């Protein structure tokens, strides 16, 4: 009976990666973000095709899209 109870609990093995890293380093921040948001799903990419980057209106529109994506709004 005791073995059945213990086998239902999830045992974590090992240590968090950040235990061996310097706080505030880039790799520490990377693993912290990965640990915090790791289950958020795959990253999304926006690819602009045939864009004139010298046109200021195009740049403003891309900045607006970037701001909307950064805020994680449901619609853009």
N, C-alpha and C positions, 0 to 999 in steps of 0.2 A: 504494500500500500504506500509506503514512504517513497519508493522509487517512482511510482506513477505520479505523485504530486511534484516531485523534483523535475521530472522530465517534461512537464508542461510549462515550466518557466523558461524564459529565454535568457540564456547566459551569454553575456558579452565577453568576448575574448580579446586580449591585447589592450593596448592603450590608444587613446586618441592621438593622431599624428602630431598635434600641436604641443604635446607634452615635451617633445624633444626639440622644438623650434624656438627661436627668439621671438618674443612678443613684438608685434608691430612690423615684422619683416613681411616682405611681399608674399612669400610662400605661406607664412602663418595666416595672413589675411585671406589668401586663396583657399586654404583648407577650412578656415572658419566659415567662409561664404559657402563652400561646398557642403559642409556639415549642416549649415542652417537651411540652405535652399536646395539641397541635393535632390529632394523628391519633387521639385517643381516641374520637372519634365525637361525635354530637350530644348536647347536655345532656338530662337527664331531668327531668321536672317531676312533682311529686306535687300533686294538687289535692284538697283536702278539701271535701266538699259537705255542707251542712246540719250544721255542727259548732257546738256550743255552746262558745264560747271562754271562758266564765266557769266552766265545769266543770273543776276541777283535774285530774281523772282523764283527761279528753280531752287536756289540755295535756301531761301526762306521757307519754301514748301517742304524741303527735306528736313530742315530743322524742326518744323512743326510736326512732321511725322515722327521724328526722333523723340521729341518731347512727349507725344502721346504714347509711344511705345514704352518710354521710360517710366511713365506714370502707371503703366499696366492697365490702361483703360480698356473696356470691352470693345469699343469701336474706335476707329480712326477716322 
